[in-house]
């Protein structure tokens, strides 16, 4: 039993050593990567102000010094040190990602607006059976979202990239879903007197067709 306990303890110690090395590598990699990306001309350079860049670069340097001065730092200390750096770095990365996705979401919302507006203002055969006041609700909701989007786009254009965005992708996604849910609830209204489809009969149709094909084949054989 003592031998087993000693082996289990040794395995636990080894796992802790491996985990600590991985956390050390994570911290070191983060320091080098962020230092490069926030530098002038770096990938994140437009998304961090000059003052913030200077302060963050200093913070990264101090963390690098701490890392090499504390080679015996444990796993939790390394995790905490990385978390400290990310409190500054994560908002920069977030602004960068928001910028990269923003135009795609703007186009997606515009597409949703155009699709539902067309259905509401030109219902035709597909939606002509729906009451005009219901279709008007859809059209007005499209107008409201379009106005909101235009306003937020205008506000966003006035902001430098290193400030918190006015137009956030998650907000656009939620607005998009809200319009779609409301419009779909109205547009899914079935046409009055539409015949119900008998699922059983539908399933039998292919078999009947095969039977007819067989009868035609038999008739041809007789000829």
LINQUI-V161741 format. One record per helix or strand of 3 or more residues. SS is the DSSP state (A for helix, B for strand). FROM is the first residue (numbers start at 1). LEN is the number of residues. If there is no record, write none. Layout:
ss-><SS/SS>
from-><FROM/FROM>
len-><LEN/LEN>
This chain:
ss-><A/A/A/A/A/A/A/A>
from-><2/45/50/75/124/132/169/199>
len-><37/3/20/47/4/26/19/24>
